Amino acid sequence: MEVFMLYLMQSILLFAEVTSAVHADAYPSWHAAVDANPGRVIQLSDRDYAIDRSLIITADRTALVGPGRVVMSQQSDSIVRIEEADDVRIEGVTLTRAEGKQETTEDGLRATACRGLTVRFVKVVNNHSPSASIRGHRLDEARIEGCDITNYKAIGVEDRTDNTEYGFAFKAILGDGITLTESQYVTITNNRIVEERLVADEETMREYKLGTLTEGRKSLKKGRLAPAGDYTPLWHQGSAIVVTSPEVTRHIVITGNVIINAAQGVGIHADQVIFSSNAIDRALIGIKSMHGSRNVVITGNNVSRVRLWGLLLMAGSSTHEVQEQATPPREANVTAGNIITSNVFSGIGYGPDWHNWAASGSCRAITIDIEDGDDPPTRDVIIANNLVYDDDADGKLEQGKKVVEGPRYEYALTIDARLDLKRFRIIGNIFPPGKQGISNILLENLK
């Protein structure tokens, strides 16, 4: 009876919203409908809406409800911008760019300084950008759920000439699916993020001359991390989901997402993050947690066919201990207090980037590393009940016969020997040996 009454109440509320909604078709343009009805629900019919400038929402409680398809012809701006507006809802609409105008440097949907934002069942298609398809900056208590992001990457230049450690720029695949910065209490759930157009294979590399050093903002001045020649294998950049601003962003839940063909499946640079029940297939790196990621729980994820690392946990250049003498003084920003449990890693070494990194000798299911010896050490980590699956042991059929190649990964787990191993607990995992063994350390001492 209680379930029926709840369903009835939801149906009544939905009917009331639909019947009171303003229809965009009653106005000369979508922009006019939004400008004339701040704080109201605006319904988009099941048709295309051509626009040549961003739709900007600044009124609290405004809602845009689909199933309309918004087609942007202007390459130099976002399709939708939500600025300093609370309790805004974008639901069921498709955001895309016109044929011939799909290459851009801008976001598809950008929300800044919003509380209570809901982005639900939104499709962002063919926003080919080094930026993001959905970007949230300074969000509080927001939800990004059930969205479908397709073909978000772009060909561009990764410019590291400002960084003395690198000092060079190069042609690369760039772009993020969902980017979140300086935010808290945000859920990113049940989204699908897939790149179908730019696959990091040899054909794509040759077509766009990826990895070739090129001009940047400053003149070439190779640093310690620069390649000896005029090519770098670092050309597959970006993340399907990246949550960053490590000293500000916290209390984020990322769950139930499907990620296909990414450079990094997810980048976590934040505190108090739950990353659970996600599926990542075909990537350079599956999960990366660094730059001061504290109290992160990574659990129940399925990571398959990644080229370098299924999971990378590392301090990073942004980390530091408490800085009492700084102006103003700074709290510690460390990668510590994390749990990695009940994840499955399979097909390690079989990502589409294999050809690009075959000679690197760096392929592990889980790796805990140090970027710089001066970084605060990663510490207080539990690694429990994870499974690394050696697909190669099953063999594969070639001309009707079983062939066993052997694993492509070097180790199932590596931990940098400079870390204090007494601050780690490693129990209950199934780690089949790679080409060089199970691990670079003696795991029996870390239970």
N, C-alpha and C positions, 0 to 999 in steps of 0.2 A: 504493500500500500504506500509506504514512504517513497519507494523508488518511483512509483507511478505519479505521485504528487510532485516529486522533483522534476520529472520529465514534463509534466503538464505545465509547471511554472516556467521552465526553460522555453517551452514552445510558445507560451503566452508572451514572454519577454521578447523572443525573436520576432514574433508576428507584430508586436507593437513597434519594434525598431524598424522593420521593413516598411510598414504602412506609414510611418512618420518620416521616412528618409526623403531627402531632397534628391531628385534625379538630375544628373549632370546634363542630360539631353534637353532640359528645359532652359538651358542657358547657351549663349553663343559660343562659349568655350568652357573647357574643364577649369581653367584658371578663374573664369568669371563665377562659376558655381562655388568654388572654394572661397573666393574673396567675399561673396555675398552671403555666405552661410557659415561664419566662424562658429566652431563648437558644435556643429550638427553632423549627422550622418549623411554622406553623399554617395548615392548609388550610381555605379557605372554599368551601363547596359553591356550586353554581350556583343561588343563590336570594337573596332579599332578607334582610338582617339589619337590623332596626330598632333604633336606639340613641337614647338621650336624654341622653347625656353623652359627652365626648371619650374616645376610646381613647388611652391614654397608654402609650408604650413607653419603658422606661428600662433594659432589660437588653441587653447586648451580644449580637450575633449572632441576635437575634430576627428571624424572617421571617414576613410575612403574604403568602400566595399565593392568588390568585383561583381561580375566576372569580366569587366572591361580589360582591354589590352591597350596599353599606352605606348605609343611609338614615337621616340624622340629623334629629331633630325639635327639637333645641335650637338656637336661633338665636344664642345668646350665647357660643358657643365653637367652636373648630376641630373638624373631624370626627376627624382623627388628629393626635396630637402625639408627636413623637419627641424625647426630651430627654436629652442627655449619654449617648448610647448609640452604640457603635461597631459597624461592620459589620452594620448593620440593612438588611434588604431588604423592600421593599413591591413586589409584582409581581402584575399581572393583575387587580387589584380595581377596582371602580367606587365612587367616593365621590360622594354626592349628598345633597341635602336634601329633606325631605318637602314635598309640595304645600302651599302656603300658608306655608311656613317657609323659602323659598329666599332671602329678603332677609336679609342678615346683615352684620355689620361685621368678621367673622372670616375667617381663612384656611380653605381646604379641608384641606390637609395642611401642617403646620408642623414643621420639623426644626431643632433648636437644639443647637449644640455637639456635632456628630457627625463622626466620621472613618469613611471607607469606606462611606458611605451609598449604597444603590442604590434608585432609584425607577424602575421599569421597567413599561411597558405599563399604566400606571394611567390610568383615566379619572376626571376631575373634572368633573361636569356640574351646571349650575345652582347654582353657589355665587356668588350675586349679591352682590358685596362690593366696597367701596372698598379692601380689602386685596388678597390674592392667592389664587389657587387652589392654587398650590404655592409655599411660602416656605422658603428655606434661609438660616439665620443662623449664622455661624461654622462653616461646613462645611469639611472638609479631605478632599481626594481623594474626591469624591462624583460620582455619575452620575445624571443625570435624562434618561431616554431612552425614546423610543417612546410617550410619554404623549399623551393626547387631552384637551384642555381645551376645553369648550364652554360658552358663555354665562357669562362670568365678571364682566361689568360690572354696575354698580349706579347708580341715580340718587341723588345726595347733594349735599352742600355742600362746595365747595372754599373753605376758610377761609384767607385771607391777611391777616387783620386783625393778626396778630403781626408782619408784615413792613411796615416803614414805607414801603418803596418802592411797595407796593400798598395796604394798609390797608383792604381790602374783602373780602367773601365773596360767592359766587355759586352758583347752582344748576348742577350739572354732571353729566356722565357720568364715573364714576370706576372704578378697578379695574385690577389687573395679572393677567396669566396666570401667569407665573413670576417671582418676585423672589428675588434672591440678594444678601446683604449680608455684609461682613466675612469673606470666604471665599477659599480658594485651591485650585488644582488641581482644578477642577470642569469636567465636560463636560455640556453641554446639547445633546442631539443627537436629531434625527429625531422631534421632537414636532410635534403639530398643535394650533394655538391659534386658535380661531375664535369670533367673536361673531355670533350669528344673530338675536338679540333686539333689541338697541339699536343701530340704524344711525343714524349722525350726519346725518340728512337733515332737511329743513324740517318734515316731519310730526312727527318725534320732538322737534325743538326746540320746536314750538308746544305739543305735548301736555304736556311737562314744564316749560315756561317756562325752558328752558335759557339760561344766560347772564344771567338776571335777578339783580341784586344783592339780597342777603338778609342776615339777621342772622348774625353770627359770634360767636366767643368774646369778642371785644372790640367796642366801638362803632365804627361806620364813621368812618374818618378817612383820606380818600383821599390817597394818596401820588403820587409822580411818574409811576408807571406805571398809575394808575387811569384808567378811562374818564371822559369828561366827563359822560355821562348815567348811566342806571341799567341799562345792558346792556354786557356784554363778550363778544367772540367766543371767549374762551378756554375754553369750556365742555366741550370734548372732551379729557379728561385720561386719564392712565394709559398703560401699555405692555403689549404682549403678553409681552415679555421685558425685564426690567430688571436689570442687574448693576451694583451700586453700592457705596458706601463707598470712594471713590477712593484714600484713603491706606492702605487695608488690602487690598482685594480685588485679586487678581492671578492670572495663569496660568489663564485661563478659555478654554475652547473652546466655541463656539456654532456648530453646523453642521447642515445638512440639515433645518431646521425650516420648516414651512409656517404662515404667519401671514395671517389673513384678517380684515379689518374691525377694525383697531386704531386707537387715537389715535396712538401711536408704535409702530411695528413693534418696534423694539428701542432701549433706552437703555443705552449703555455708559459707565460712569463708573468705570473700573478700568484697571489696567496689564497689559501682556503678554496681550492678548486676541486670539484668532483668531476672526473672524466670517466664515464662508465657506459658500457653496452653500445659502443660505437663499432662500426665496420669500416675498415680502411683496406682498400685493395689497389695495388699498383701505385707505388710511390717511391721516391728516393729515400725518404725517412718517414717512418710511420708516425711516431709520437716524439715530440721534443719538448722537454721541460727544463728550463734554465733561466739565467739572468735574475736569479732571486725568486725561485718558486718554492714557497714554504707552505707546509701542511696541505700538500696535494695528494689526492687519492686517485689512483689510476687502476680501475678494476673492471673485469668482465668484458674487455674489448677483444675484437678479432682482427688481427693485423696480418695481411697476406701479401705476398709478392712485392716486398720492398728491397731496394738495391743495397743500401748501406746499413742502416740500423732500424730494427723494429721499434726500439725505444732508446732515446738518448737522454740521460739525466746529467746535468753539468751545472757548474756555478755560473760562469760567464762574466764578461767584462763589466756588467752593470752591478755586480755584487760588491758588498763591503760589510765590514763589521760596524758596530756603533761608532759614530764619529762625533765625539764630544766637542772637539775643537772647531768643527765646521760652523759656518754661518748661513742659516741657522743649524744647530746640531741635528744630526740625522740618525734615525733608528737603523738597526741592522737590516740589511737586505741580503738574505742568504738563501741558498737552495738546501733545505733541510727539513726534517720531520715529515717525510713522505712515505706513502705506502703504495707498493706495486703488487697487485694480487689478482690471481685468477684470470689472467690474460692468455690468449692463444696467439702464438707467432708461427706462421707457416710460410713456406716458399721464400725463405730469406735468401736474398741474392738473385731472385728472379724478377726484379722490377724492370721496367722498360729501359732504365738507364744502365743496364748491365754493361753494354759495350763501352760506355764512357768511363766506367770505374773499374774495369776488369783487372787492371794492373795496380790498383791502389792498395790491395792487401788489407782493406778495412771493410769488413762485412761481419756484423754481429747481430744477434737477436736483441740483446740488451747490453748497453754499454754505459758505464758511469765514468766520466772523464774529467780532466782538468783542462780548461782552455788556457789559463795562464797561471804560473806558479804562485803569483801574488794574490790570486782570488781566494776568498774564504772557502775552506774545504766543504764539499758536500758531505752531509753527515746525518745520522739518525734516520736510517732508511730501512724499511722492511720489504723484502722481496720474497713473496710466499705464494706457493700453489700455482705458479705459472707453468705453461706448457709450451715448449718449443718443439714443433713437429718437423721432422726430417722427411719431407716429401720424397726426396731422392731414394730413400731406403725402400719405398714401395716400387720403384722402377717405373719406366714408361715404355710404351710400345713404339718400336721403330721397325717398319716393314714386317709387322706381325710378330716381332721378337721382343722379349723383355730386355731392356737396357738399364743398368744402374750406373748413373754418372758419379754419384757421391755428392755430399753437401757442398754448396758454394760458400757458406759462411765459415769463418775461421774458428770462432768460438760461439757458444750459446750465450755466455756472459763474460764480460770483462769489466774489471774495476781498476782504475789507475792505482798503481802500487804506492803512490805518494799519499793516498788518503788513509785515514785512520780506520783500519778494518774492524776495530773493536766497536765502531759506531754503526755497524751494519748487522742485520739479521737476515739470513738466507735459508729458508726452510721449505720443504714440501714441494719443490719444483721438479719437473721432468725436463732435463737438459741433455739431449743426445749430443755426442761430441761432433764438433766441426772438423775442418781440415787439420787444425792444430790442437784440438782437444775440447773438453767441456768448458774450461775457464782458464784464465791466466793466473788465477789464485787458487789456493787450496780451500775449497768450500766447506770441508768438514769442520774447520775452525770457526765458522761464522753462524752456527746454528743457535 
